[in-house]
């Protein structure tokens, strides 16, 4: 039961912070160079993106033909 409580609290915290987080990090401009470097040096064809927040990084990667 303890594990489920931790999971629920984590989900609730993300839900509470998601909108504000998204407002303060609206696009990939600040990290575009890092993402492009990652793409250029990617050895495989698929990316597992964990903890993507509002999804801006995942969106950028998927728009550049990299399946997530």
mmCIF file as Biopython writes it, N, C-alpha, C and O atoms, coordinates in Angstrom:
data_model
#
loop_
_atom_site.group_PDB
_atom_site.id
_atom_site.type_symbol
_atom_site.label_atom_id
_atom_site.label_alt_id
_atom_site.label_comp_id
_atom_site.label_asym_id
_atom_site.label_entity_id
_atom_site.label_seq_id
_atom_site.pdbx_PDB_ins_code
_atom_site.Cartn_x
_atom_site.Cartn_y
_atom_site.Cartn_z
_atom_site.occupancy
_atom_site.B_iso_or_equiv
_atom_site.auth_seq_id
_atom_site.auth_asym_id
_atom_site.pdbx_PDB_model_num
ATOM 1   N N  . UNK A ? 1  ? 0.819  -1.189 0.000   1.0 0.0 1  A 1 
ATOM 2   C CA . UNK A ? 1  ? 0.000  0.000  0.000   1.0 0.0 1  A 1 
ATOM 3   C C  . UNK A ? 1  ? 0.868  1.260  0.000   1.0 0.0 1  A 1 
ATOM 4   O O  . UNK A ? 1  ? 0.507  2.259  -0.623  1.0 0.0 1  A 1 
ATOM 5   N N  . UNK A ? 2  ? 2.010  1.221  0.694   1.0 0.0 2  A 1 
ATOM 6   C CA . UNK A ? 2  ? 2.898  2.381  0.753   1.0 0.0 2  A 1 
ATOM 7   C C  . UNK A ? 2  ? 3.345  2.800  -0.646  1.0 0.0 2  A 1 
ATOM 8   O O  . UNK A ? 2  ? 3.378  3.991  -0.955  1.0 0.0 2  A 1 
ATOM 9   N N  . UNK A ? 3  ? 3.688  1.827  -1.496  1.0 0.0 3  A 1 
ATOM 10  C CA . UNK A ? 3  ? 4.176  2.118  -2.843  1.0 0.0 3  A 1 
ATOM 11  C C  . UNK A ? 3  ? 3.130  2.892  -3.638  1.0 0.0 3  A 1 
ATOM 12  O O  . UNK A ? 3  ? 3.470  3.853  -4.328  1.0 0.0 3  A 1 
ATOM 13  N N  . UNK A ? 4  ? 1.882  2.496  -3.554  1.0 0.0 4  A 1 
ATOM 14  C CA . UNK A ? 4  ? 0.815  3.183  -4.285  1.0 0.0 4  A 1 
ATOM 15  C C  . UNK A ? 4  ? 0.652  4.615  -3.793  1.0 0.0 4  A 1 
ATOM 16  O O  . UNK A ? 4  ? 0.351  5.510  -4.583  1.0 0.0 4  A 1 
ATOM 17  N N  . UNK A ? 5  ? 0.847  4.841  -2.504  1.0 0.0 5  A 1 
ATOM 18  C CA . UNK A ? 5  ? 0.744  6.186  -1.954  1.0 0.0 5  A 1 
ATOM 19  C C  . UNK A ? 5  ? 1.839  7.078  -2.538  1.0 0.0 5  A 1 
ATOM 20  O O  . UNK A ? 5  ? 1.585  8.234  -2.874  1.0 0.0 5  A 1 
ATOM 21  N N  . UNK A ? 6  ? 3.041  6.551  -2.658  1.0 0.0 6  A 1 
ATOM 22  C CA . UNK A ? 6  ? 4.157  7.304  -3.232  1.0 0.0 6  A 1 
ATOM 23  C C  . UNK A ? 6  ? 3.880  7.617  -4.698  1.0 0.0 6  A 1 
ATOM 24  O O  . UNK A ? 6  ? 4.120  8.737  -5.149  1.0 0.0 6  A 1 
ATOM 25  N N  . UNK A ? 7  ? 3.386  6.655  -5.429  1.0 0.0 7  A 1 
ATOM 26  C CA . UNK A ? 7  ? 3.064  6.859  -6.838  1.0 0.0 7  A 1 
ATOM 27  C C  . UNK A ? 7  ? 1.977  7.922  -6.978  1.0 0.0 7  A 1 
ATOM 28  O O  . UNK A ? 7  ? 2.091  8.814  -7.818  1.0 0.0 7  A 1 
ATOM 29  N N  . UNK A ? 8  ? 0.934  7.838  -6.172  1.0 0.0 8  A 1 
ATOM 30  C CA . UNK A ? 8  ? -0.143 8.825  -6.242  1.0 0.0 8  A 1 
ATOM 31  C C  . UNK A ? 8  ? 0.363  10.221 -5.906  1.0 0.0 8  A 1 
ATOM 32  O O  . UNK A ? 8  ? 0.000  11.190 -6.573  1.0 0.0 8  A 1 
ATOM 33  N N  . UNK A ? 9  ? 1.194  10.331 -4.884  1.0 0.0 9  A 1 
ATOM 34  C CA . UNK A ? 9  ? 1.746  11.652 -4.515  1.0 0.0 9  A 1 
ATOM 35  C C  . UNK A ? 9  ? 2.618  12.208 -5.637  1.0 0.0 9  A 1 
ATOM 36  O O  . UNK A ? 9  ? 2.599  13.409 -5.905  1.0 0.0 9  A 1 
ATOM 37  N N  . UNK A ? 10 ? 3.370  11.347 -6.282  1.0 0.0 10 A 1 
ATOM 38  C CA . UNK A ? 10 ? 4.215  11.788 -7.393  1.0 0.0 10 A 1 
ATOM 39  C C  . UNK A ? 10 ? 3.356  12.278 -8.553  1.0 0.0 10 A 1 
ATOM 40  O O  . UNK A ? 10 ? 3.620  13.343 -9.112  1.0 0.0 10 A 1 
ATOM 41  N N  . UNK A ? 11 ? 2.350  11.526 -8.912  1.0 0.0 11 A 1 
ATOM 42  C CA . UNK A ? 11 ? 1.437  11.931 -9.987  1.0 0.0 11 A 1 
ATOM 43  C C  . UNK A ? 11 ? 0.758  13.246 -9.635  1.0 0.0 11 A 1 
ATOM 44  O O  . UNK A ? 11 ? 0.674  14.142 -10.475 1.0 0.0 11 A 1 
ATOM 45  N N  . UNK A ? 12 ? 0.279  13.370 -8.423  1.0 0.0 12 A 1 
ATOM 46  C CA . UNK A ? 12 ? -0.378 14.606 -7.978  1.0 0.0 12 A 1 
ATOM 47  C C  . UNK A ? 12 ? 0.570  15.800 -8.056  1.0 0.0 12 A 1 
ATOM 48  O O  . UNK A ? 12 ? 0.167  16.887 -8.468  1.0 0.0 12 A 1 
ATOM 49  N N  . UNK A ? 13 ? 1.814  15.604 -7.666  1.0 0.0 13 A 1 
ATOM 50  C CA . UNK A ? 13 ? 2.804  16.686 -7.713  1.0 0.0 13 A 1 
ATOM 51  C C  . UNK A ? 13 ? 3.053  17.121 -9.155  1.0 0.0 13 A 1 
ATOM 52  O O  . UNK A ? 13 ? 3.111  18.317 -9.442  1.0 0.0 13 A 1 
ATOM 53  N N  . UNK A ? 14 ? 3.198  16.160 -10.057 1.0 0.0 14 A 1 
ATOM 54  C CA . UNK A ? 14 ? 3.382  16.499 -11.471 1.0 0.0 14 A 1 
ATOM 55  C C  . UNK A ? 14 ? 2.165  17.251 -12.007 1.0 0.0 14 A 1 
ATOM 56  O O  . UNK A ? 14 ? 2.315  18.237 -12.728 1.0 0.0 14 A 1 
ATOM 57  N N  . UNK A ? 15 ? 0.994  16.803 -11.668 1.0 0.0 15 A 1 
ATOM 58  C CA . UNK A ? 15 ? -0.228 17.473 -12.119 1.0 0.0 15 A 1 
ATOM 59  C C  . UNK A ? 15 ? -0.289 18.906 -11.606 1.0 0.0 15 A 1 
ATOM 60  O O  . UNK A ? 15 ? -0.687 19.811 -12.340 1.0 0.0 15 A 1 
ATOM 61  N N  . UNK A ? 16 ? 0.097  19.117 -10.362 1.0 0.0 16 A 1 
ATOM 62  C CA . UNK A ? 16 ? 0.070  20.452 -9.767  1.0 0.0 16 A 1 
ATOM 63  C C  . UNK A ? 16 ? 1.076  21.394 -10.422 1.0 0.0 16 A 1 
ATOM 64  O O  . UNK A ? 16 ? 0.816  22.590 -10.549 1.0 0.0 16 A 1 
ATOM 65  N N  . UNK A ? 17 ? 2.220  20.860 -10.836 1.0 0.0 17 A 1 
ATOM 66  C CA . UNK A ? 17 ? 3.296  21.692 -11.361 1.0 0.0 17 A 1 
ATOM 67  C C  . UNK A ? 17 ? 3.347  21.785 -12.883 1.0 0.0 17 A 1 
ATOM 68  O O  . UNK A ? 17 ? 4.059  22.634 -13.418 1.0 0.0 17 A 1 
ATOM 69  N N  . UNK A ? 18 ? 2.624  20.949 -13.575 1.0 0.0 18 A 1 
ATOM 70  C CA . UNK A ? 18 ? 2.756  20.836 -15.032 1.0 0.0 18 A 1 
ATOM 71  C C  . UNK A ? 18 ? 2.500  22.137 -15.774 1.0 0.0 18 A 1 
ATOM 72  O O  . UNK A ? 18 ? 3.284  22.509 -16.647 1.0 0.0 18 A 1 
ATOM 73  N N  . UNK A ? 19 ? 1.445  22.819 -15.453 1.0 0.0 19 A 1 
ATOM 74  C CA . UNK A ? 19 ? 1.105  24.040 -16.182 1.0 0.0 19 A 1 
ATOM 75  C C  . UNK A ? 19 ? 2.177  25.122 -15.993 1.0 0.0 19 A 1 
ATOM 76  O O  . UNK A ? 19 ? 2.606  25.747 -16.963 1.0 0.0 19 A 1 
ATOM 77  N N  . UNK A ? 20 ? 2.603  25.339 -14.757 1.0 0.0 20 A 1 
ATOM 78  C CA . UNK A ? 20 ? 3.633  26.342 -14.490 1.0 0.0 20 A 1 
ATOM 79  C C  . UNK A ? 20 ? 4.955  25.957 -15.151 1.0 0.0 20 A 1 
ATOM 80  O O  . UNK A ? 20 ? 5.632  26.808 -15.727 1.0 0.0 20 A 1 
ATOM 81  N N  . UNK A ? 21 ? 5.318  24.694 -15.070 1.0 0.0 21 A 1 
ATOM 82  C CA . UNK A ? 21 ? 6.546  24.200 -15.705 1.0 0.0 21 A 1 
ATOM 83  C C  . UNK A ? 21 ? 6.500  24.478 -17.203 1.0 0.0 21 A 1 
ATOM 84  O O  . UNK A ? 21 ? 7.473  24.952 -17.789 1.0 0.0 21 A 1 
ATOM 85  N N  . UNK A ? 22 ? 5.367  24.180 -17.810 1.0 0.0 22 A 1 
ATOM 86  C CA . UNK A ? 22 ? 5.207  24.384 -19.241 1.0 0.0 22 A 1 
ATOM 87  C C  . UNK A ? 22 ? 5.325  25.860 -19.618 1.0 0.0 22 A 1 
ATOM 88  O O  . UNK A ? 22 ? 5.887  26.187 -20.663 1.0 0.0 22 A 1 
ATOM 89  N N  . UNK A ? 23 ? 4.813  26.734 -18.793 1.0 0.0 23 A 1 
ATOM 90  C CA . UNK A ? 23 ? 4.880  28.179 -19.068 1.0 0.0 23 A 1 
ATOM 91  C C  . UNK A ? 23 ? 6.316  28.690 -18.994 1.0 0.0 23 A 1 
ATOM 92  O O  . UNK A ? 23 ? 6.689  29.580 -19.758 1.0 0.0 23 A 1 
ATOM 93  N N  . UNK A ? 24 ? 7.117  28.151 -18.099 1.0 0.0 24 A 1 
ATOM 94  C CA . UNK A ? 24 ? 8.479  28.638 -17.931 1.0 0.0 24 A 1 
ATOM 95  C C  . UNK A ? 24 ? 9.463  27.962 -18.881 1.0 0.0 24 A 1 
ATOM 96  O O  . UNK A ? 24 ? 10.621 28.370 -18.961 1.0 0.0 24 A 1 
ATOM 97  N N  . UNK A ? 25 ? 9.023  26.945 -19.592 1.0 0.0 25 A 1 
ATOM 98  C CA . UNK A ? 25 ? 9.860  26.242 -20.560 1.0 0.0 25 A 1 
ATOM 99  C C  . UNK A ? 25 ? 9.044  25.989 -21.826 1.0 0.0 25 A 1 
ATOM 100 O O  . UNK A ? 25 ? 8.716  24.846 -22.144 1.0 0.0 25 A 1 
ATOM 101 N N  . UNK A ? 26 ? 8.718  27.077 -22.554 1.0 0.0 26 A 1 
ATOM 102 C CA . UNK A ? 26 ? 7.776  26.952 -23.668 1.0 0.0 26 A 1 
ATOM 103 C C  . UNK A ? 26 ? 8.307  26.254 -24.909 1.0 0.0 26 A 1 
ATOM 104 O O  . UNK A ? 26 ? 7.519  25.670 -25.654 1.0 0.0 26 A 1 
ATOM 105 N N  . UNK A ? 27 ? 9.593  26.288 -25.160 1.0 0.0 27 A 1 
ATOM 106 C CA . UNK A ? 27 ? 10.113 25.678 -26.378 1.0 0.0 27 A 1 
ATOM 107 C C  . UNK A ? 27 ? 11.486 25.091 -26.170 1.0 0.0 27 A 1 
ATOM 108 O O  . UNK A ? 27 ? 12.023 25.095 -25.062 1.0 0.0 27 A 1 
ATOM 109 N N  . UNK A ? 28 ? 12.041 24.589 -27.242 1.0 0.0 28 A 1 
ATOM 110 C CA . UNK A ? 28 ? 13.343 23.941 -27.161 1.0 0.0 28 A 1 
ATOM 111 C C  . UNK A ? 28 ? 14.498 24.878 -27.505 1.0 0.0 28 A 1 
ATOM 112 O O  . UNK A ? 28 ? 15.649 24.444 -27.553 1.0 0.0 28 A 1 
ATOM 113 N N  . UNK A ? 29 ? 14.208 26.140 -27.740 1.0 0.0 29 A 1 
ATOM 114 C CA . UNK A ? 29 ? 15.259 27.067 -28.178 1.0 0.0 29 A 1 
ATOM 115 C C  . UNK A ? 29 ? 16.495 27.030 -27.286 1.0 0.0 29 A 1 
ATOM 116 O O  . UNK A ? 29 ? 17.619 27.051 -27.788 1.0 0.0 29 A 1 
ATOM 117 N N  . UNK A ? 30 ? 16.302 26.977 -25.978 1.0 0.0 30 A 1 
ATOM 118 C CA . UNK A ? 30 ? 17.430 27.008 -25.044 1.0 0.0 30 A 1 
ATOM 119 C C  . UNK A ? 30 ? 18.284 25.744 -25.100 1.0 0.0 30 A 1 
ATOM 120 O O  . UNK A ? 30 ? 19.459 25.774 -24.734 1.0 0.0 30 A 1 
ATOM 121 N N  . UNK A ? 31 ? 17.710 24.643 -25.551 1.0 0.0 31 A 1 
ATOM 122 C CA . UNK A ? 31 ? 18.463 23.378 -25.574 1.0 0.0 31 A 1 
ATOM 123 C C  . UNK A ? 31 ? 18.541 22.764 -26.971 1.0 0.0 31 A 1 
ATOM 124 O O  . UNK A ? 31 ? 18.950 21.613 -27.124 1.0 0.0 31 A 1 
ATOM 125 N N  . UNK A ? 32 ? 18.149 23.529 -27.981 1.0 0.0 32 A 1 
ATOM 126 C CA . UNK A ? 32 ? 18.150 23.012 -29.350 1.0 0.0 32 A 1 
ATOM 127 C C  . UNK A ? 32 ? 19.526 22.474 -29.753 1.0 0.0 32 A 1 
ATOM 128 O O  . UNK A ? 32 ? 19.615 21.421 -30.385 1.0 0.0 32 A 1 
ATOM 129 N N  . UNK A ? 33 ? 20.586 23.178 -29.398 1.0 0.0 33 A 1 
ATOM 130 C CA . UNK A ? 33 ? 21.932 22.714 -29.752 1.0 0.0 33 A 1 
ATOM 131 C C  . UNK A ? 33 ? 22.242 21.355 -29.125 1.0 0.0 33 A 1 
ATOM 132 O O  . UNK A ? 33 ? 22.869 20.505 -29.756 1.0 0.0 33 A 1 
ATOM 133 N N  . UNK A ? 34 ? 21.804 21.158 -27.896 1.0 0.0 34 A 1 
ATOM 134 C CA . UNK A ? 34 ? 22.021 19.877 -27.210 1.0 0.0 34 A 1 
ATOM 135 C C  . UNK A ? 34 ? 21.228 18.768 -27.900 1.0 0.0 34 A 1 
ATOM 136 O O  . UNK A ? 34 ? 21.747 17.673 -28.119 1.0 0.0 34 A 1 
ATOM 137 N N  . UNK A ? 35 ? 19.980 19.051 -28.237 1.0 0.0 35 A 1 
ATOM 138 C CA . UNK A ? 35 ? 19.154 18.045 -28.910 1.0 0.0 35 A 1 
ATOM 139 C C  . UNK A ? 35 ? 19.719 17.718 -30.295 1.0 0.0 35 A 1 
ATOM 140 O O  . UNK A ? 35 ? 19.754 16.553 -30.690 1.0 0.0 35 A 1 
ATOM 141 N N  . UNK A ? 36 ? 20.156 18.726 -31.021 1.0 0.0 36 A 1 
ATOM 142 C CA . UNK A ? 36 ? 20.738 18.479 -32.342 1.0 0.0 36 A 1 
ATOM 143 C C  . UNK A ? 36 ? 22.028 17.658 -32.234 1.0 0.0 36 A 1 
ATOM 144 O O  . UNK A ? 36 ? 22.262 16.769 -33.052 1.0 0.0 36 A 1 
ATOM 145 N N  . UNK A ? 37 ? 22.861 17.949 -31.238 1.0 0.0 37 A 1 
ATOM 146 C CA . UNK A ? 37 ? 24.076 17.166 -31.006 1.0 0.0 37 A 1 
ATOM 147 C C  . UNK A ? 37 ? 23.700 15.706 -30.710 1.0 0.0 37 A 1 
ATOM 148 O O  . UNK A ? 37 ? 24.316 14.776 -31.232 1.0 0.0 37 A 1 
ATOM 149 N N  . UNK A ? 38 ? 22.687 15.526 -29.872 1.0 0.0 38 A 1 
ATOM 150 C CA . UNK A ? 38 ? 22.217 14.177 -29.534 1.0 0.0 38 A 1 
ATOM 151 C C  . UNK A ? 38 ? 21.756 13.442 -30.794 1.0 0.0 38 A 1 
ATOM 152 O O  . UNK A ? 38 ? 22.123 12.289 -31.016 1.0 0.0 38 A 1 
ATOM 153 N N  . UNK A ? 39 ? 20.951 14.116 -31.613 1.0 0.0 39 A 1 
ATOM 154 C CA . UNK A ? 39 ? 20.440 13.510 -32.845 1.0 0.0 39 A 1 
ATOM 155 C C  . UNK A ? 39 ? 21.596 13.142 -33.776 1.0 0.0 39 A 1 
ATOM 156 O O  . UNK A ? 39 ? 21.626 12.045 -34.332 1.0 0.0 39 A 1 
ATOM 157 N N  . UNK A ? 40 ? 22.540 14.059 -33.940 1.0 0.0 40 A 1 
ATOM 158 C CA . UNK A ? 40 ? 23.676 13.814 -34.836 1.0 0.0 40 A 1 
ATOM 159 C C  . UNK A ? 40 ? 24.546 12.647 -34.376 1.0 0.0 40 A 1 
ATOM 160 O O  . UNK A ? 40 ? 25.203 12.006 -35.196 1.0 0.0 40 A 1 
ATOM 161 N N  . UNK A ? 41 ? 24.557 12.369 -33.095 1.0 0.0 41 A 1 
ATOM 162 C CA . UNK A ? 41 ? 25.403 11.302 -32.558 1.0 0.0 41 A 1 
ATOM 163 C C  . UNK A ? 41 ? 24.631 10.053 -32.163 1.0 0.0 41 A 1 
ATOM 164 O O  . UNK A ? 41 ? 25.195 9.142  -31.556 1.0 0.0 41 A 1 
ATOM 165 N N  . UNK A ? 42 ? 23.376 10.002 -32.493 1.0 0.0 42 A 1 
ATOM 166 C CA . UNK A ? 42 ? 22.532 8.860  -32.169 1.0 0.0 42 A 1 
ATOM 167 C C  . UNK A ? 42 ? 22.954 7.649  -32.993 1.0 0.0 42 A 1 
ATOM 168 O O  . UNK A ? 42 ? 23.042 7.728  -34.219 1.0 0.0 42 A 1 
ATOM 169 N N  . UNK A ? 43 ? 23.208 6.552  -32.337 1.0 0.0 43 A 1 
ATOM 170 C CA . UNK A ? 43 ? 23.659 5.338  -33.027 1.0 0.0 43 A 1 
ATOM 171 C C  . UNK A ? 43 ? 22.480 4.487  -33.514 1.0 0.0 43 A 1 
ATOM 172 O O  . UNK A ? 43 ? 22.567 3.844  -34.560 1.0 0.0 43 A 1 
ATOM 173 N N  . UNK A ? 44 ? 21.392 4.485  -32.762 1.0 0.0 44 A 1 
ATOM 174 C CA . UNK A ? 44 ? 20.228 3.688  -33.133 1.0 0.0 44 A 1 
ATOM 175 C C  . UNK A ? 44 ? 19.172 4.538  -33.814 1.0 0.0 44 A 1 
ATOM 176 O O  . UNK A ? 44 ? 19.422 5.682  -34.193 1.0 0.0 44 A 1 
ATOM 177 N N  . UNK A ? 45 ? 17.993 3.964  -33.962 1.0 0.0 45 A 1 
ATOM 178 C CA . UNK A ? 45 ? 16.915 4.657  -34.641 1.0 0.0 45 A 1 
ATOM 179 C C  . UNK A ? 45 ? 15.770 5.018  -33.714 1.0 0.0 45 A 1 
ATOM 180 O O  . UNK A ? 45 ? 14.890 5.791  -34.092 1.0 0.0 45 A 1 
ATOM 181 N N  . UNK A ? 46 ? 15.766 4.474  -32.507 1.0 0.0 46 A 1 
ATOM 182 C CA . UNK A ? 46 ? 14.669 4.720  -31.576 1.0 0.0 46 A 1 
ATOM 183 C C  . UNK A ? 46 ? 15.193 5.387  -30.317 1.0 0.0 46 A 1 
ATOM 184 O O  . UNK A ? 46 ? 16.333 5.181  -29.901 1.0 0.0 46 A 1 
ATOM 185 N N  . UNK A ? 47 ? 14.315 6.202  -29.719 1.0 0.0 47 A 1 
ATOM 186 C CA . UNK A ? 47 ? 14.663 6.933  -28.505 1.0 0.0 47 A 1 
ATOM 187 C C  . UNK A ? 47 ? 13.610 6.636  -27.450 1.0 0.0 47 A 1 
ATOM 188 O O  . UNK A ? 47 ? 12.412 6.670  -27.730 1.0 0.0 47 A 1 
ATOM 189 N N  . UNK A ? 48 ? 14.058 6.347  -26.251 1.0 0.0 48 A 1 
ATOM 190 C CA . UNK A ? 48 ? 13.162 6.215  -25.113 1.0 0.0 48 A 1 
ATOM 191 C C  . UNK A ? 48 ? 13.321 7.485  -24.290 1.0 0.0 48 A 1 
ATOM 192 O O  . UNK A ? 48 ? 14.374 7.717  -23.695 1.0 0.0 48 A 1 
ATOM 193 N N  . UNK A ? 49 ? 12.293 8.295  -24.257 1.0 0.0 49 A 1 
ATOM 194 C CA . UNK A ? 49 ? 12.341 9.575  -23.553 1.0 0.0 49 A 1 
ATOM 195 C C  . UNK A ? 49 ? 11.558 9.423  -22.265 1.0 0.0 49 A 1 
ATOM 196 O O  . UNK A ? 49 ? 10.340 9.245  -22.300 1.0 0.0 49 A 1 
ATOM 197 N N  . UNK A ? 50 ? 12.231 9.489  -21.138 1.0 0.0 50 A 1 
ATOM 198 C CA . UNK A ? 50 ? 11.602 9.299  -19.833 1.0 0.0 50 A 1 
ATOM 199 C C  . UNK A ? 50 ? 11.611 10.620 -19.086 1.0 0.0 50 A 1 
ATOM 200 O O  . UNK A ? 50 ? 12.635 11.300 -19.018 1.0 0.0 50 A 1 
ATOM 201 N N  . UNK A ? 51 ? 10.480 10.974 -18.533 1.0 0.0 51 A 1 
ATOM 202 C CA . UNK A ? 51 ? 10.404 12.212 -17.758 1.0 0.0 51 A 1 
ATOM 203 C C  . UNK A ? 51 ? 10.402 13.431 -18.654 1.0 0.0 51 A 1 
ATOM 204 O O  . UNK A ? 51 ? 11.103 14.406 -18.387 1.0 0.0 51 A 1 
ATOM 205 N N  . UNK A ? 52 ? 9.622  13.379 -19.705 1.0 0.0 52 A 1 
ATOM 206 C CA . UNK A ? 52 ? 9.673  14.438 -20.713 1.0 0.0 52 A 1 
ATOM 207 C C  . UNK A ? 52 ? 8.899  15.694 -20.326 1.0 0.0 52 A 1 
ATOM 208 O O  . UNK A ? 52 ? 8.805  16.619 -21.133 1.0 0.0 52 A 1 
ATOM 209 N N  . UNK A ? 53 ? 8.347  15.754 -19.127 1.0 0.0 53 A 1 
ATOM 210 C CA . UNK A ? 53 ? 7.627  16.966 -18.726 1.0 0.0 53 A 1 
ATOM 211 C C  . UNK A ? 53 ? 6.475  17.232 -19.668 1.0 0.0 53 A 1 
ATOM 212 O O  . UNK A ? 53 ? 5.659  16.346 -19.921 1.0 0.0 53 A 1 
ATOM 213 N N  . UNK A ? 54 ? 6.398  18.465 -20.200 1.0 0.0 54 A 1 
ATOM 214 C CA . UNK A ? 54 ? 5.280  18.795 -21.077 1.0 0.0 54 A 1 
ATOM 215 C C  . UNK A ? 54 ? 5.411  18.224 -22.485 1.0 0.0 54 A 1 
ATOM 216 O O  . UNK A ? 54 ? 4.498  18.375 -23.297 1.0 0.0 54 A 1 
ATOM 217 N N  . UNK A ? 55 ? 6.513  17.580 -22.782 1.0 0.0 55 A 1 
ATOM 218 C CA . UNK A ? 55 ? 6.652  16.904 -24.071 1.0 0.0 55 A 1 
ATOM 219 C C  . UNK A ? 55 ? 7.366  17.702 -25.145 1.0 0.0 55 A 1 
ATOM 220 O O  . UNK A ? 55 ? 7.409  17.266 -26.295 1.0 0.0 55 A 1 
ATOM 221 N N  . UNK A ? 56 ? 7.929  18.855 -24.811 1.0 0.0 56 A 1 
ATOM 222 C CA . UNK A ? 56 ? 8.569  19.687 -25.837 1.0 0.0 56 A 1 
ATOM 223 C C  . UNK A ? 56 ? 9.759  18.983 -26.474 1.0 0.0 56 A 1 
ATOM 224 O O  . UNK A ? 56 ? 9.936  19.060 -27.690 1.0 0.0 56 A 1 
ATOM 225 N N  . UNK A ? 57 ? 10.582 18.295 -25.678 1.0 0.0 57 A 1 
ATOM 226 C CA . UNK A ? 57 ? 11.754 17.609 -26.216 1.0 0.0 57 A 1 
ATOM 227 C C  . UNK A ? 57 ? 11.318 16.426 -27.082 1.0 0.0 57 A 1 
ATOM 228 O O  . UNK A ? 57 ? 11.859 16.210 -28.166 1.0 0.0 57 A 1 
ATOM 229 N N  . UNK A ? 58 ? 10.346 15.669 -26.601 1.0 0.0 58 A 1 
ATOM 230 C CA . UNK A ? 58 ? 9.842  14.525 -27.363 1.0 0.0 58 A 1 
ATOM 231 C C  . UNK A ? 58 ? 9.251  14.988 -28.684 1.0 0.0 58 A 1 
ATOM 232 O O  . UNK A ? 58 ? 9.433  14.333 -29.710 1.0 0.0 58 A 1 
ATOM 233 N N  . UNK A ? 59 ? 8.552  16.104 -28.666 1.0 0.0 59 A 1 
ATOM 234 C CA . UNK A ? 59 ? 7.968  16.653 -29.898 1.0 0.0 59 A 1 
ATOM 235 C C  . UNK A ? 59 ? 9.067  17.013 -30.892 1.0 0.0 59 A 1 
ATOM 236 O O  . UNK A ? 59 ? 8.976  16.679 -32.074 1.0 0.0 59 A 1 
ATOM 237 N N  . UNK A ? 60 ? 10.094 17.687 -30.417 1.0 0.0 60 A 1 
ATOM 238 C CA . UNK A ? 60 ? 11.207 18.072 -31.278 1.0 0.0 60 A 1 
ATOM 239 C C  . UNK A ? 60 ? 11.869 16.836 -31.882 1.0 0.0 60 A 1 
ATOM 240 O O  . UNK A ? 60 ? 12.127 16.791 -33.085 1.0 0.0 60 A 1 
ATOM 241 N N  . UNK A ? 61 ? 12.140 15.845 -31.058 1.0 0.0 61 A 1 
ATOM 242 C CA . UNK A ? 61 ? 12.787 14.629 -31.546 1.0 0.0 61 A 1 
ATOM 243 C C  . UNK A ? 61 ? 11.907 13.898 -32.551 1.0 0.0 61 A 1 
ATOM 244 O O  . UNK A ? 61 ? 12.407 13.423 -33.571 1.0 0.0 61 A 1 
ATOM 245 N N  . UNK A ? 62 ? 10.613 13.800 -32.284 1.0 0.0 62 A 1 
ATOM 246 C CA . UNK A ? 62 ? 9.728  13.082 -33.202 1.0 0.0 62 A 1 
ATOM 247 C C  . UNK A ? 62 ? 9.563  13.851 -34.513 1.0 0.0 62 A 1 
ATOM 248 O O  . UNK A ? 62 ? 9.382  13.236 -35.564 1.0 0.0 62 A 1 
ATOM 249 N N  . UNK A ? 63 ? 9.621  15.179 -34.470 1.0 0.0 63 A 1 
ATOM 250 C CA . UNK A ? 63 ? 9.530  15.977 -35.691 1.0 0.0 63 A 1 
ATOM 251 C C  . UNK A ? 63 ? 10.782 15.821 -36.560 1.0 0.0 63 A 1 
ATOM 252 O O  . UNK A ? 63 ? 10.758 16.124 -37.753 1.0 0.0 63 A 1 
ATOM 253 N N  . UNK A ? 64 ? 11.858 15.353 -35.961 1.0 0.0 64 A 1 
ATOM 254 C CA . UNK A ? 64 ? 13.088 15.137 -36.702 1.0 0.0 64 A 1 
ATOM 255 C C  . UNK A ? 64 ? 13.261 13.655 -37.047 1.0 0.0 64 A 1 
ATOM 256 O O  . UNK A ? 64 ? 14.378 13.150 -37.155 1.0 0.0 64 A 1 
ATOM 257 N N  . UNK A ? 65 ? 12.136 12.983 -37.214 1.0 0.0 65 A 1 
ATOM 258 C CA . UNK A ? 65 ? 12.085 11.604 -37.712 1.0 0.0 65 A 1 
ATOM 259 C C  . UNK A ? 65 ? 12.717 10.570 -36.799 1.0 0.0 65 A 1 
ATOM 260 O O  . UNK A ? 65 ? 13.277 9.580  -37.268 1.0 0.0 65 A 1 
ATOM 261 N N  . UNK A ? 66 ? 12.629 10.795 -35.511 1.0 0.0 66 A 1 
ATOM 262 C CA . UNK A ? 66 ? 13.139 9.800  -34.560 1.0 0.0 66 A 1 
ATOM 263 C C  . UNK A ? 66 ? 11.970 9.263  -33.748 1.0 0.0 66 A 1 
ATOM 264 O O  . UNK A ? 66 ? 11.411 9.976  -32.914 1.0 0.0 66 A 1 
ATOM 265 N N  . UNK A ? 67 ? 11.598 8.006  -33.987 1.0 0.0 67 A 1 
ATOM 266 C CA . UNK A ? 67 ? 10.483 7.428  -33.232 1.0 0.0 67 A 1 
ATOM 267 C C  . UNK A ? 67 ? 10.824 7.331  -31.739 1.0 0.0 67 A 1 
ATOM 268 O O  . UNK A ? 67 ? 11.943 6.990  -31.356 1.0 0.0 67 A 1 
ATOM 269 N N  . UNK A ? 68 ? 9.846  7.636  -30.934 1.0 0.0 68 A 1 
ATOM 270 C CA . UNK A ? 68 ? 10.032 7.555  -29.484 1.0 0.0 68 A 1 
ATOM 271 C C  . UNK A ? 68 ? 9.432  6.273  -28.965 1.0 0.0 68 A 1 
ATOM 272 O O  . UNK A ? 68 ? 9.482  6.010  -27.764 1.0 0.0 68 A 1 
#
